[in-house]
Amino acid sequence: MSIDSTLEYIHSVCWKGSVLGLDRIRELMARLGNPERELKFVHVAGTNGKGSTCACVSSVLREAGYRTGLFTSPYIIKFNERIQIDGEYISDDDLEEITACVRPHAEAMKDSPTEFELITGIALEYFRRKKCDIVVLEVGLGGELDSTNVIPTAEVEVITSIGLDHTQQLGDTVEAVAAAKAGIIKPNTDVVISGGDERANAVIRQVCERQNSSLKIVDRDRLAVKSESLEGIAFDYDTHTDLNISLAGTYQPVNAATAILAIEVLQKRGWKISEADIKNGISKVKWPGRFEILHKNPYLILDGAHNPHGMKATVESMKTHFKGEKGVIIMGAMADKDIVAMVELLRPIAGKVITVTPDNPRAMTSDKLAKVINSLGCEAESAEDIDSALKRGFELSEDYAFICALGSLYFSADVRNGAEKLFSLV
């Protein structure tokens, strides 16, 4: 199989959509010889902050010398980003070979796997073949019934910040979402959570008590931000001092602190990780599409906020870095998101909104999104495509402090490519 035919196969319509449940992935794993049983894991769930926390944990583990797998979603530029070892994406050749191996097993199943289950199977088989010491595994959706929950007890189970998202699948209360995320918690294990919402904390605490699992919560009173700029943030957490992270979002120190707590659990379990490994690993973290500065003068920021909980954090970062000034917002969104809540949060920083249609069948059209935003009292106009939106944003930038593209991770690659083309001409 060529890489094009491999990706066409993975994304093919013969697979089901997002169908929660573990029966299919368990059968697929059994057919592959249960690669998950030969690996160690850090399992990470949550509404927002999962990817950044995974990036922090994996960076520290690499710094400590461990062969570290990383499985995340979605990708920003290239599919291969989702499956990494020691910061290197799976090669096209390996992706072709592993998919060809998994394919007959998937096709032999009477109840065929979903696309995400297929990708999970490919990733776990790849990590086994490459003999990873440990794998940082990000949950796709929810926790309890997500295909990544096929793994045995993890070295540490991590739950990042929790808010309302995917409410049709997970429930429409913070408590219901927290219960779904807490489904990754196995008996007699170690659990780390970002905290921040006592309703969610209470649910997770109850699950830990029921499972006889220990619980550590990020103590935000012990998190001290010493300086923050668009170049990064300097902070201390508990006994860990003089830490620096190059990610500019003001929410990132909490994600880093969550990762540090997870690392402390690993240390107690015998993993050899020094304080220097923690400090150097955090300083080297790169995570595209999360409050990422694509250009300066004017500032163009790409951010993955795609639900009200994430949008609130992004808006706070904007207020901090731009001192309450307004900017041009380039926004695309999925039709099933809480658009009204996101726009209400954006209102204080949005001087003008330019809407686009992300390349995804679930996307709301740019025209419809603009109408919704205008009806809420925010000034919006629709753009034909992302290149046009960026060009219009640049035209307006003299009157505003920044341009920020957000609302969906699915248009991140197009924003990045469009920015490269635009700013090569100015």
HELIX and SHEET records of a PDB file:
HELIX    1   1 ILE A    3  ILE A   10  1                                   8    
HELIX    2   2 ASP A   23  ARG A   31  1                                   9    
HELIX    3   3 PRO A   35  GLU A   38  5                                   4    
HELIX    4   4 LYS A   50  GLU A   63  1                                  14    
HELIX    5   5 PHE A   79  ARG A   82  5                                   4    
HELIX    6   6 ASP A   92  GLU A  107  1                                  16    
HELIX    7   7 GLU A  115  ARG A  129  1                                  15    
HELIX    8   8 SER A  147  VAL A  150  5                                   4    
HELIX    9   9 THR A  167  LEU A  170  1                                   4    
HELIX   10  10 VAL A  174  LYS A  181  1                                   8    
HELIX   11  11 ALA A  182  ILE A  184  5                                   3    
HELIX   12  12 GLU A  198  GLN A  211  1                                  14    
HELIX   13  13 ARG A  220  ARG A  222  5                                   3    
HELIX   14  14 GLN A  252  LYS A  268  1                                  17    
HELIX   15  15 GLU A  275  SER A  283  1                                   9    
HELIX   16  16 PRO A  308  PHE A  322  1                                  15    
HELIX   17  17 ILE A  339  LEU A  346  1                                   8    
HELIX   18  18 SER A  366  SER A  375  1                                  10    
HELIX   19  19 ILE A  386  LEU A  396  1                                  11    
HELIX   20  20 SER A  397  ASP A  399  5                                   3    
HELIX   21  21 LEU A  409  PHE A  411  5                                   3    
HELIX   22  22 SER A  412  PHE A  423  1                                  12    
SHEET    1   A 8 GLU A  88  TYR A  89  0                                        
SHEET    2   A 8 ILE A  83  ILE A  85 -1                                        
SHEET    3   A 8 THR A  68  PHE A  71 -1                                        
SHEET    4   A 8 ILE A 134  GLU A 138  1                                        
SHEET    5   A 8 PHE A  41  ALA A  45  1                                        
SHEET    6   A 8 VAL A 156  ILE A 159  1                                        
SHEET    7   A 8 ASP A 190  ILE A 193  1                                        
SHEET    8   A 8 SER A 214  ILE A 217  1                                        
SHEET    1   B 3 LEU A 223  SER A 229  0                                        
SHEET    2   B 3 GLY A 232  TYR A 237 -1                                        
SHEET    3   B 3 HIS A 240  ILE A 245 -1                                        
SHEET    1   C 6 GLU A 292  HIS A 295  0                                        
SHEET    2   C 6 LEU A 300  LEU A 302 -1                                        
SHEET    3   C 6 ILE A 403  LEU A 406  1                                        
SHEET    4   C 6 GLY A 327  MET A 331  1                                        
SHEET    5   C 6 ALA A 350  THR A 355  1                                        
SHEET    6   C 6 ALA A 380  SER A 382  1                                        
END                                                                             
